[in-house]
Amino acid sequence: MSEQKTSVLQYIRASIYYLGFYPLTIIHSSLSLIVSPVLNFQQRFKFITLINYFYIFWLRICCGVDVKITGREHLPKDGAYVAVANHSSEWETLFLQTFVRPQCAVLKKELLSIPFFGWALGLLKPIAIDRKQRRGALKQLLTEGKSRLEEGIPVVIFPQGTRVPVGKMGKFNKGGAMLALSAGVPVVPIIHNAGIYWPGKSFTKTPGVVQVHVGEPIPVEGRTVDEVHTDVVNWLEKHMKELDLV
């Protein structure tokens, strides 16, 4: 009975969260589409992602999901870099836009078709990959990613490619390491356990504190793709185990 009450309460709290999430998303996205033509990229990113702070705040108020960050000082203050993070929830896609600023995200092309949310997301210079065109995806990542990095915009990549549920490691692709080497920028690994509190595609959320760990930048100078990729994966796997994700 206690578990049933908890489940009902979580459903109610999640419902309240989305009652705030969707209407404000529509309003803010509409405003973003109107004002974006007169803003440069930096200004546009700041304006469009203002709503992400509301998402994280509203999640804490409604569902009791907070966040604690360790290693924030490892994010480079100047210059571009490639940030790689595990992918287990919708949470990180919202949070990381408040954490890595500005940024260019590597995402699946279908997201840009979502009314309002996707339309606004498309204004942030994402690298929208068509997963049906596997041969061209890597070339697109390296071409567009290097262009963004040369503009001084960090690129955020989820090397697992898709959301991986808690309990599984998934496979980490080498795209992040390849992009970093091609542009001569460091890789910054980021790990979190949001999947415990907001599992992928789950309507309800479990109260708790999402732990976010940021690693020291991994240099690429004079190294091979395999060497950099190995360092990135070793760091991610180590911290996934520490957070009981696998």
Helices and strands as residue ranges (DSSP letters): H 2-35, G 36-38, H 41-48, H 50-63, E 65-70, G 72-74, E 82-85, H 91-99, E 104-108, G 109-113, H 117-121, G 122-124, E 127-129, H 134-150, E 155-157, H 175-183, E 187-192, H 194-197, E 208-214, H 225-242
